[in-house]
Amino acid sequence: MASTMKAVNYNGPFKVKVQEVGMPKIQHPDDVILKVTSSTSKAAICGSDLQ
């Protein structure tokens, strides 16, 4: 299994970056790791998703 992955980091309005980061780990019983996939290798988020 890979030790890093690409992640989209939101740092404020108009400050979104794709970065290579370490693989996430479950730290609390209610944590979730979500893998986003699509058949076109593209994904999108709505502005309301960032609230």
Beta strands, then each sheet from edge to edge (+ up, - down):
strand 1: 4-10
strand 2: 16-22
sheet 1: 1+ 2-
end
